[in-house]
């Protein structure tokens, strides 16, 4: 029996770094079924809910009052799938690392790449890029499908500089063009929102190392904290609410900045993006510090 | 060459490894023996930089693990056979590992061939039997064609054919001049496979020596003697300086006299002998004796209370 490699000669320079890590992490991500299940859910939920909600809203147009007409937001209808996708990308982001802890394969990973920040960086790049591409494709697909559904109901585009007043007075369902002010940004930031959320779940995964714990905390941040905050009087709740991840998401996706039914005034879209990016950076950094300090 | 110097590691109040120093030389199989829970796996993790020692250091061919540029090409390890994603195919598991160290795909095919998993490489690793998982673990250790190999309990779950295969594999790896460090709690297995031994109990070093020296230096040669007149024979032998233990079935265990001297003494005293057989202590017995006070947990049947 011979086990010697005939073809294996070590590269003269370099080390097991993050380009090799990215290749490896991509292989890992694409070779498990949970990834592809998530992809299907995100695309189907995104496009399907866009068609469904746009269809329902289109039917209601003629019966809507002035205020409802003013808040009629075809872009937001087309991105309804985000409410489901945000949990799916969270699970995907967390699983990338917690599945390694639950199976014990993290020890194999770390004994192949001794610099742990390299492992974290490679995983973050792969998760971030894959989810960004996936959710951007879904967001734009959902947008166009939603507008097609509205158009099929007799909807028309308004002049791109139309005021909210002309939307309220429009006899036909307003359809949004991607070139309308704010539309491209809203659809694009929808994908960015999902990507940043997945990175937050990813960082939580590194910190907690347990799938159930990480997903629970992630869902808690998205769903439970908003409920708890509503218990407080508006003077306390309002300034905090706009900084909750779910409301940052609303701000990023909203075409116009206006008061929503339940929250104080939202941040501007780019400010909201910045705040969410800071959250993601902090959580991933904490996860990375714990990864470096703790025994595997 | 693996060199551990003063390694210590505690988890909470439990001292898993306590001031452990040893050397593992290339070219032979070195057995790493200890009862379950004696710190073998912890030591393996410390060697691979997975856990940080509280004190001491360990080097591989003179370098610390964290300083290796292409770790898989320097040290290959099988820690836990089942520590892989159950939904990923064996091929993709090996490929993802190979990619971290810029090891070409062709080497993945090679190691699959070496361990005999080529046919089932596309199957999910979670569907593998423990024996197949062990082979996959060994394949991953061999990926980078490393000079140093660590195997934690590699024959667990293998059938006799698999055990023989691993034994042959370990010896041939060592024969190629590699450093091969194999942990086991099965002494009899190490007696067959290993040339050198590192023995620990409760995280402390008990012996760092060769298998042969280990047995001979820790056993007193004993001869089992049967005679129709055991009392007189015992008296005769004791007067010649022997240490005699009388058993219930009238046989005697004699130490400090060779079989020749015992036979001669019996002959000259006119005592008939029905049996005169040298007893070879097995590595198992030596090990049990040595580590009995270093075992954390005892079964309640068959063993005497430890003092």
Interface residues (C-beta under 8 A of the other chain):
Chain A: X1 X2 X3 X4 X5 X7 X8 X10 X11 X14 X15 X16 X20 X21 X23 X24 X25 X27 X28 X31 X32 X33 X34 X99 X100 X103 X104 X105 X107 X108 X109 X110 X111 X112 X113 X114 X115 X295 X296
Chain B: X45 X48 X49 X50 X51 X52 X65 X66 X68 X69 X70 X71 X72 X73 X75 X77 X79 X80 X82 X83 X84 X85 X86 X87 X88 X89 X92 X95 X96 X97 X99 X100 X101 X102 X103 X104 X106 X107 X110 X111 X114 X140 X142 X144 X145 X168 X169 X172 X173 X176
